[in-house]
Amino acid sequence: MITLPEAFEQEMKQLLGEEEYEAYRKTFDEAVHRGLRVNNGKISTEEFLRRTDIPLKKVPWIPNGFYYDEESCNPAKDADYYAGLYYLQEPSAMTPANRLPVEPGDKVLDVCAAPGGKATELGAKLQGEGVLIANDISSSRAKGLLKNIEVFGIGNVLVLSEEPGRLENYFTEYFDKILIDAPCSGEGMFRKDKKMVKAWEEHGPEFFSNLQRNIILQAARMLKPGGLMLYSTCTFDPSENERIIEHLKKEYPEFHVLPMENYEGFCPGIPEVTEEKDEELKKTVRIFPHKMKGEGHYVALLQKGEPLPAKELKPKKKSGKIPADLEEFMKQVTWKLDGSRLDIHGERIYYMPEGLPDVRGIRFLRTGLLLGELKKNRFEPSQAFAMCLKKDEYAQIIDLPCEDERVRRYLKGETLDVDDLTERKAKGWYLVCVDGFPLGWGKVSNGTLKNKYLPGWRLC
């Protein structure tokens, strides 16, 4: 059994009581739960269950969440994973994005978004409408975040790498919904990742609670009146949980805690650990591994006062000019591009979400959907564009069944013989799909497909 820091054990005994602490301690002898969350932005949960052969069991409090046994399968090698039909995520970690009620058209911020488990669910809920701004202060982690968002086919997005405090200047009272999955001491992950124990000894709750106090106030100033903010951690310490919510309410009394959809294993927040003993904190949720099949988490849903009257929408800008080579390519696509939303940087063409403020000066990894590049008077579509398309939105398709060995060969970046799937004289860009869901591009000539699958995404 893992050796836990004595100070942590004493705090947990105080939090849970001696008897319940023993039940918690026994969970370290149990197997860790592995989770899979279906991308409802691309496929319904029901349709996914009909097509997959991965053995799954329901995560009862997450409609699109499932457990899988890593000893019997490896979902990360499945073609549907590369098609962005699901994300692998610890079951308790699915809770924050699930309990933030995002609607299509919302302006949403994920403050600490890497590696993307929560951002991908928020983006899927938007269904291509509104905007998701996914930020992570670490540029290296933000690169992994960008990949996950692009695999999921989320195009109405900005991916940033900034300190939350800098974002305030650009997005004051801009967002309808904000998610803060705050950096924390990670006590809830000790069972899953033993390295977290050493990290806790180096930087414990006091270090992180100072960060969290700043982040939650910065986020509060970016939320519209009436907007919703969800704060979460994967730790147990009250100084990172209930006391952070208390700190927010002292600074901004207009915030109040909302109840969330309950589940049998959820435990209420603990007002007694705070100065004010605010009973509203009972509406926050604690998740313990001895109560539920998941790791430790804390979740609080908050509303900022009452909504203001809706502002009148500004008239749409007149459509801008679409480059001729892009316009020619788009004859194959059912989308109607709004030229005013195109943002061209050198050879690269981006399609921007609507209604953005002036964001010049922010560190971006991606602004909108990268459609592709203009090269020597021709347009080359991007991998991200392929992942945003549906099979029936592009004219030239190569749709391979999952059992076709060419699927794995395509994912490895190999050239394919597709003479049986295309007319001999057919040429040009083709969208390569697996059982109806896009994987990427290929260029066909004389029955041979030159592989354009992004090298950094290829199957090893």
N, C-alpha and C positions, 0 to 999 in steps of 0.2 A: 504493500500500500504506500502511496505517496506520502512523504513527510511534509506537513504544512507548517508555516511559520507559527510559532507559539502565540504571537500577538494576534494573528488572524483567527486562530482557534478560540482564543478568549473572547474576541469580539463577536464571533458567530454564536458562541454559547450564550452570551448576553442577549443577542438578537433573537435566538430561537428557543432558548431554554435547554437544559442538559439533555432531556429525553429526546426532543426533536433534533437536537444537534447530532445525536448518535444515528438517527435515521438518515440525516444528510451525509454523515461521514461514510455510511455504508454504500452510498452511491458510487464511491471511488472504486469499488470492486465490480461495478457493473459496466457493460459495454456502452460506449458512446453512441448516441443516436445520430444517424446520418439522414439528411433531408434533401428533397427535390421539390422545387416550386415551379409549377407550370406557367408559361408565359401566355397569359390570356390576351395579350396584345396581338398574338399571332394565331392562337388556337384555343378553343374552349377546353375546359378540363375534361369534359365528357368525350370529346373527339380524341384528345390525347390518350386517354385510357383505352380507347378502342384500337389505337394504332400501335401502342408501345408493347414490347414484350418484357420490359423491366418489371420484376416482381415488386409491387408497391403496397404499402399499408397507409391508411388515411392519418394525417395529422388532424385530430378532431376539431381544433379551434381555428384552422386555416383552410378555407374552402378549396384552394388550389395547391395545398401542401401535402407531401407524402413522405413516409419513411422508406428507405431502401436498405438492404443488407449488403455492405461493401464486400463481404466474403463471397457472395453469390453472383455479383455483377459489378461492372465498372461503367456507370453512366457517362463518365467523361470521355469515353471512347466511342460512344454511340453517335451515329450520323445525325440524329435529332438534336443532340447537344450542339453540334456545329451549325445546325439550322436555326439555333436560338429558340427552340421550343421549350426549354426549361433551364433553370439555374440551380446549381447545387448549393444548398444553404442549410446551416444548422436550424432545426425546427423552431426553437424559441426565438432565434434571430429573425424569423419571418413575421413576428408579431408587430413590431413598430409600423412598418409600411402597410401592413394589413389593416391596422386600427386607425390610421390617418385617412379620413374619408375624402380622398382625391376624386374629383369629377372631371370629365373631358372639358377642356377650356380653361382650367385653373392655371394660375401662375404658381409654380411650385419650386421650392428651394430645398435641396439636400445639402446641409452645411458641411458635413464631414463624410463624404460619400464613398470613398474607396473602401473595399474593392468593387462595390457596385451592387451588392445583394439587395439593398433597400432601394437604391436609385432605379434599378431595372424594374422593380415592381411599381414604383411611383410612375415611371414612364409608361408602363403597360396600361395602367389605369387611365392615363390621359387619352389613350386611343388616337394619338396623332394630333390632338387639338390642345391649344394653350402652349405652355412652355415649361420644360424642366431645366432648372439650372443646378448642375451637379458640381460641387466644389470639394477639393481636398487640398490641404496646404502642402502636402508632399507631391512634388511633380512626378516622382518615380511611381508612386502609388496611383496617381491620377492617370497615368498611361494605361495601367491595367483596368481602371474604371472606364476609360474611353472604349477600350476593346469590348468590354462586357456590354456597354450600352449599344455599341454598333452591332454586335452579334444579335442583340435583342430586337434590332430593327427600329430603334427609337431615333427619329430624325429631328423632332422639334426640341432641340437640346442645345445648351451651351455647357461645355466642360471647362471648368476653371481650376486654377491652382493658386489660391490667394488666402491670406489671413482673413477670417470672417470680418474683422474690424474694418478692413479696406473696402469690403463690399457695401457697407452702410452708405458710403458716399454716393453710390450709384443706384441703390435699390431701397431707399427710405420708403417705408409703408407701401411696398410694391407687391408683395406676395400674398396670395390667398391662403396658401398652406406652406408650412415649413417643418422639415424633419431634422432634428438634431440627434444623431446617434453619436453621443459625445465620446471623445477619447477618455478612457477610464482605467482604473487599476486592474480590471479584468478578473476579479475574484470569481465571477460566474463561469469563467472558462478554465479554471484550474484543473477540472476533471478531464476536459477535452485536450488541453495543451499544457503539458507539465512545465514548459518553458515560461509560462505566465507567472509561475511562483517566483522564479528568480527576478523577473521584471518587477513584480510587486515589491520585492525586498529592496530594489534599487529606487523605484518611484512608486510610493504608496498613495493612499487616498488623499492625503493632504496636498500633495503635488498636483493631482488631477482636479481636485475640487476648486482650486484657484483658477485653473483653465476653464472649467465648466461654468463658473460664475460669470466670467467675461463673455463666453460664447453665447450663453442663453440671453444675456442682456443685449448683446449685439444683434442677435436674431430677432428679439422682441421688437427692436426699432425698425426692422425690415418687414414686419408683418402688418398687413392692412388692419384697420379697426374692424372687428368682427371676424378676423381670420383665425385659423386654427394652427396650433403648433404642437408637435409631438416631441417630447424629450425622452430619450432612452439611454440606458447604459447596460453593460453586461457585468455588473458588479453588485455587491450586497451592501456596501458601507453607506450608512445614512447620510454621511457628509457629501456623498456624490449623488444622492437620490432625493429623498424628501427635503433635505436642507437646501438643496439647489432650488427646488420649487418654492420653498419658503422665501429664499433670497429674491427670486424673481417677483413674487407677490408683494414683498416689502418695497422694492424699487418701483414696481408698476402695479399698483393696486387694481387697475382695470382688468387684470388677468384673473380668470377663475378656472378651476379644474372641472372638466366634464367627465361623466361616467363613460366607460367603454363597454362594448359587447363583452359579456362575461363568459367564463368557462369554468367548469367544475374545479380545476386545479389552481386557478388564479387566487393569489392571496392579496388582500387589501394592503395599501400603503400603511405606514405606522406613524400616526401623528405624534405619538409620545416621544419620538426621537428628536423632535424639533423644539425650539424655544416657545413658539406660540401655541403648540398642541392643536393646530388647525384641523378640524374634523374633515375639511374638504380633501385632505390628503388621503383619506380612506378610499377615495375614488381612483387613486393611482393604483398600479398593479405591480406586484412582485411575483416573479416566477422562480421557483426553487426546484432543483433536480429530484428531490425526494417526494415532490408533490405531482410532478408532470414528467413526461418523457421528452426532456429537453434540458438545456443548460440554464444557468442563472441569468435573469434579466430583470430590468425595472423599466416601466413604461408609464408616462404621464401625458394625458391629452389636455390641452389648455386652449381657452378662447380669449381673444383680446377685446374686451368690451363688447359693444354692439355694432353691427354693420352700419356704415354710412350709406346714404342714398347712392344708387348707382350713377356714375358719371356718364354723360352723353359720349357716345363713341365718336371719335374723329372720323371724317370722311376718308375713305381709302385713297392712297396715293394712286396717281395714274401709273399704269403698267410701264416698267422700264424696258429697254431693248434687250432681247435675248440673243446671245451670239449665234450666228448662222449654223455653226457646226453642232452646237447643243440643240438648236431647234430641229435640225435634220435628225439627230439621234432620237429626240423626243417624239418623232412620228411613230416610233415603235411602242411608246408608252401611253397609257390611258390618262395619266396625270395632265392637268392643265397648269402650267407654271405661271405664277404671278411675277412678271419681270421686275417689279419693284422690290421683291424679296431676294433677288440675286445679289450676292456679294462676291466680287471677283478680285482675287489677290494673285497677281502674276498669272500663272497658268491655271490655278485652282479656282473652281466655281463652287460656292456654298449657297445653300437655300436656307434663308434665315426664318426663324419663328416670327410671328406677327407681334406688334405691340411692345417692342423692346425699347428701353431708354437708351441714351447714348452711353455705350460701354467702352469707349476708347480709353486705354490706359490700364485695363485689367489684363492679367496674365491668362491667356487662353490656351487650351490644348485643342479645342474645337469650337467653332462658331457655327451653329446650325448643322445641317446635313451636307457633308461633302459629296456633291454630285459626281465630280470627276475632274479631269484635267484637259485643257486644250493643248494639243501637241502637234506642231507642224500642220496646222489647218485641219486637224481632226480631233474629235472628242473621245476620250477614254473614260468610261464610267468607273466609279469607285466601288470597292468592296462594300462600303457602308450603304451605297445606293442599292446594290443588289439585295442586301438584307432588309431594306425598307419596303421592297416591292412584294406584291402578292403575285402568285403564278399567273392569274388572269389579267394582270396589269402590264404585261410585256408580251410583244407579238411572237418573238422567236424563243422557243423553250426547248430544252432537253430535260425531260423528266425521267429520272432513273428510279427503279424500285430499290428499296434499301438492301435487298439481297444481291443486287447486281455488283459484281466485284469492281466495276468502274467507279462506284461511289467512293470507296476507300482510295482508289488510285487517284481520283480527282482531288480528294482531300490531302493527298500527299504531294500534289503539284505535278502529276504526270500528264503527258500528252495522251489523248484518248482517241480510239477509233470509234466514230459515231455514225459510220456510213449507214447503219441500219435504222438510224433515228432521224436523219435529215436527207433531203433531196441532194443528189450528187452535186448539183450546181449551186446549192445554197451556200451563201457566204455571210460573214458579218458576226456581230456580237450575239451570243446566245446566253440566256439565263439558265444556269444549271441547277436543277432541283432534285430533291430526294422525296419521292412520294408526294409531290405537290408543293414542297416548301423550298424556297431558294437557298442555295449554298454559296453561289458566287457566279462570276462570269467566265466565259470561254469564247475564243474566236475560232470560227469554223471556216475551213477551206478544203475542198475536195474530200469531204467525209472525215476529216481529221480535226479534232478540237485542240487548239493551242490553249493550254491551261493558264488562266488569269487569276487563279485563287491566290489571295494575298499571302506572300511567303511567310510572314510572321505568324500566321494563323494555322499553318499546315500541320497535319497529323504526323507525329513522329513515328 
